[in-house]
Amino acid sequence: MTAIRKALVIGGGVAGPAAAMALQKAGIESVVYEAYPNPADDVGVFLTVATNGIDALRTIGSDEGVVAAGFPTPKITLRNSGGKNLGGTNTGAALPDGTTSQTVRRSDLYRIIQDEAISRGIQIERGKRLVDAKETADGVRAVFADGTEATGDVLIGADGIDSTVRNLIDPSAPPPKYTGLINLGGYTSGVPVDTESCSYSMMFGKRAFFGYAVLPSREVWWYASLPRPVEPKKGELEAIDGLEWQRRLVGFFQHDTGPAVQLIKATRDPEALRATPTRSVPNLRTWHSNRMVIIGDAAHAPTPTSGQGASLSIEDGVVLAKCLRDLADPRQAFGTFEKLRRPRVEAIIKVANSINNNKAPGPIGSAIRDAFTPIIMKLTANSSFMMRQYDYHIDWEEAVRA
Ligand SMILES: Cc1cc2nc3c(=O)[nH]c(=O)nc-3n(C[C@H](O)[C@H](O)[C@H](O)COP(=O)(O)OP(=O)(O)OC[C@H]3O[C@@H](n4cnc5c(N)ncnc54)[C@H](O)[C@@H]3O)c2cc1C
């Protein structure tokens, strides 16, 4: 039985509010501290919450809003630049009530998950950027950029890929690694595509990777991963305006078969197009100290290719709450949490990284990739590894043992 009464949760993205709701279910009070004063903007455009993420939200009774805001996307088809079908896969079997993986705007996901936490009486303090934290004999003291402080029994770093808590736990932790790709996406209506509603179509183009999902209304949400070997300097991508991105994207996909160019040209609000570098967090030496732990992207950011970052972050929050509920000593709870989670997240990151390497391999690499992908897809799509990603279920009632 836990001795932990109060947790300080740093970060009000996906992992933070999910963890706070799970902690509440476990009888532990928490306050969420979010650096930004206003709700999240639309950076990253949209993402998929896979069935395992929906299932984890369901464990804490907060899946309904996300399902209502998104649309089902249970299937992915892969093509080459000439339009040839390279194979397909499912994003997991449907949950018992028929719910499948959902694609949702990133800003909607943030808003829904935060509102749900607030509606349960969880305090989310905005404009609180953590700058330091000190462990004491029986707790932890957090220091914020505005000079205020807060104390609790434990501190949970859900502060994303550029985590401050990660460096407080281990000052030698490696920084996030740039993967050689930049990402951007947009929304288009009125362009007919030969893809069924509620599914993804993805293409290894001659020069870059393109993917889109089709809504029941036939609106299309698309994204592109562009090769860029050298990591962009701070501010470099932001300095390029949306119309210039639109022009460059057309150049990237003009020699490919498929609707990419039409979708890009007809993008609603092209001025809003913005690119972000794709980064991941390498395997860290440790995720915790005596009183502090990191979860979500702070501990193990996969690249967007995995389609699992948000789902793994939600799972983390639920599993951590169980560990803190059942194990009296926080260090033991954190150690057990890390042991339970590491093999799963690191396996998913490894597979996503190998797919990233295939997104921009050059002409010879592309030919090899296109020749072998159908065989690999046959062997791996819907394989037991793929299904284990999506079928993961957290049994809330089952006790955690150290
Ligand atoms: C382009 C793109 C596409 C993606 N596609 C998918 C997808 O299809 N499926 C999927 O599952 N995932 C996807 N992801 C990944 C997913 O968005 C992340 O894995 C997920 O948001 C991680 O949640 P988190 O709560 O750990 O971190 P975040 O969502 O980044 O939240 C961290 C929060 O902490 C706050 N914060 C940071 N520092 C501090 C501080 N010092 N003090 C206080 N607060 C702080 C931040 O402001 C932020 O609100 C994608 C990501 C990108 C960039």
The ligand as an SDF file (V2000), in Angstrom:
LIG
                    3D

 53 58  0  0  0  0  0  0  0  0999 V2000
    4.6650   15.5360  -36.3630 C   0  0  0  0  0  0  0  0  0  0  0  0
    4.3360   14.5630  -35.2790 C   0  0  0  0  0  0  0  0  0  0  0  0
    3.4210   13.5180  -35.5620 C   0  0  0  0  0  0  0  0  0  0  0  0
    3.1260   12.5830  -34.5630 C   0  0  0  0  0  0  0  0  0  0  0  0
    2.2730   11.5530  -34.8590 N   0  0  0  0  0  0  0  0  0  0  0  0
    1.9220   10.6750  -33.8800 C   0  0  0  0  0  0  0  0  0  0  0  0
    0.9620    9.6330  -34.1180 C   0  0  0  0  0  0  0  0  0  0  0  0
    0.4170    9.4620  -35.2190 O   0  0  0  0  0  0  0  0  0  0  0  0
    0.6150    8.8360  -33.0830 N   0  0  0  0  0  0  0  0  0  0  0  0
    1.1620    8.9970  -31.8420 C   0  0  0  0  0  0  0  0  0  0  0  0
    0.8030    8.2450  -30.9220 O   0  0  0  0  0  0  0  0  0  0  0  0
    2.0770    9.9490  -31.5950 N   0  0  0  0  0  0  0  0  0  0  0  0
    2.4680   10.7910  -32.5720 C   0  0  0  0  0  0  0  0  0  0  0  0
    3.3690   11.7790  -32.3110 N   0  0  0  0  0  0  0  0  0  0  0  0
    4.0080   11.8210  -31.0000 C   0  0  0  0  0  0  0  0  0  0  0  0
    3.1270   12.3790  -29.9140 C   0  0  0  0  0  0  0  0  0  0  0  0
    2.6670   13.6590  -30.2410 O   0  0  0  0  0  0  0  0  0  0  0  0
    3.9500   12.4140  -28.6280 C   0  0  0  0  0  0  0  0  0  0  0  0
    4.5480   11.1530  -28.4360 O   0  0  0  0  0  0  0  0  0  0  0  0
    3.0810   12.7380  -27.4350 C   0  0  0  0  0  0  0  0  0  0  0  0
    2.5250   14.0130  -27.5840 O   0  0  0  0  0  0  0  0  0  0  0  0
    3.9340   12.6810  -26.1710 C   0  0  0  0  0  0  0  0  0  0  0  0
    3.1990   13.1310  -25.0830 O   0  0  0  0  0  0  0  0  0  0  0  0
    3.9270   13.7730  -23.8370 P   0  0  0  0  0  0  0  0  0  0  0  0
    2.8540   14.2110  -22.9350 O   0  0  0  0  0  0  0  0  0  0  0  0
    4.9870   12.8590  -23.3600 O   0  0  0  0  0  0  0  0  0  0  0  0
    4.6990   15.0380  -24.4240 O   0  0  0  0  0  0  0  0  0  0  0  0
    4.0750   16.3550  -25.0460 P   0  0  0  0  0  0  0  0  0  0  0  0
    2.7920   16.0730  -25.7270 O   0  0  0  0  0  0  0  0  0  0  0  0
    5.1590   16.9980  -25.8380 O   0  0  0  0  0  0  0  0  0  0  0  0
    3.7430   17.2470  -23.7700 O   0  0  0  0  0  0  0  0  0  0  0  0
    4.7600   17.7720  -22.9620 C   0  0  0  0  0  0  0  0  0  0  0  0
    4.2060   18.9990  -22.2600 C   0  0  0  0  0  0  0  0  0  0  0  0
    5.1530   19.4390  -21.2890 O   0  0  0  0  0  0  0  0  0  0  0  0
    5.2400   20.8490  -21.3410 C   0  0  0  0  0  0  0  0  0  0  0  0
    6.5640   21.2370  -20.8130 N   0  0  0  0  0  0  0  0  0  0  0  0
    7.7680   21.1050  -21.4190 C   0  0  0  0  0  0  0  0  0  0  0  0
    8.7560   21.5420  -20.6050 N   0  0  0  0  0  0  0  0  0  0  0  0
    8.1620   21.9520  -19.4590 C   0  0  0  0  0  0  0  0  0  0  0  0
    8.6650   22.4960  -18.2350 C   0  0  0  0  0  0  0  0  0  0  0  0
    9.9680   22.7070  -18.0300 N   0  0  0  0  0  0  0  0  0  0  0  0
    7.7770   22.8170  -17.2560 N   0  0  0  0  0  0  0  0  0  0  0  0
    6.4330   22.6110  -17.4410 C   0  0  0  0  0  0  0  0  0  0  0  0
    5.9260   22.0850  -18.5880 N   0  0  0  0  0  0  0  0  0  0  0  0
    6.7710   21.7530  -19.5780 C   0  0  0  0  0  0  0  0  0  0  0  0
    5.0550   21.1700  -22.8090 C   0  0  0  0  0  0  0  0  0  0  0  0
    4.6610   22.5150  -23.0010 O   0  0  0  0  0  0  0  0  0  0  0  0
    3.9800   20.1650  -23.2140 C   0  0  0  0  0  0  0  0  0  0  0  0
    2.6840   20.6610  -23.0330 O   0  0  0  0  0  0  0  0  0  0  0  0
    3.7070   12.7180  -33.2800 C   0  0  0  0  0  0  0  0  0  0  0  0
    4.5900   13.7760  -32.9960 C   0  0  0  0  0  0  0  0  0  0  0  0
    4.9030   14.6840  -33.9820 C   0  0  0  0  0  0  0  0  0  0  0  0
    5.8640   15.8180  -33.6590 C   0  0  0  0  0  0  0  0  0  0  0  0
  1  2  1  0
  2  3  1  0
  2 52  2  0
  3  4  2  0
  4  5  1  0
  4 50  1  0
  5  6  2  0
  6  7  1  0
  6 13  1  0
  7  8  2  0
  7  9  1  0
  9 10  1  0
 10 11  2  0
 10 12  1  0
 12 13  2  0
 13 14  1  0
 14 15  1  0
 14 50  1  0
 15 16  1  0
 16 17  1  0
 16 18  1  0
 18 19  1  0
 18 20  1  0
 20 21  1  0
 20 22  1  0
 22 23  1  0
 23 24  1  0
 24 25  2  0
 24 26  1  0
 24 27  1  0
 27 28  1  0
 28 29  2  0
 28 30  1  0
 28 31  1  0
 31 32  1  0
 32 33  1  0
 33 34  1  0
 33 48  1  0
 34 35  1  0
 35 36  1  0
 35 46  1  0
 36 37  1  0
 36 45  1  0
 37 38  2  0
 38 39  1  0
 39 40  1  0
 39 45  2  0
 40 41  1  0
 40 42  2  0
 42 43  1  0
 43 44  2  0
 44 45  1  0
 46 47  1  0
 46 48  1  0
 48 49  1  0
 50 51  2  0
 51 52  1  0
 52 53  1  0
M  END
$$$$
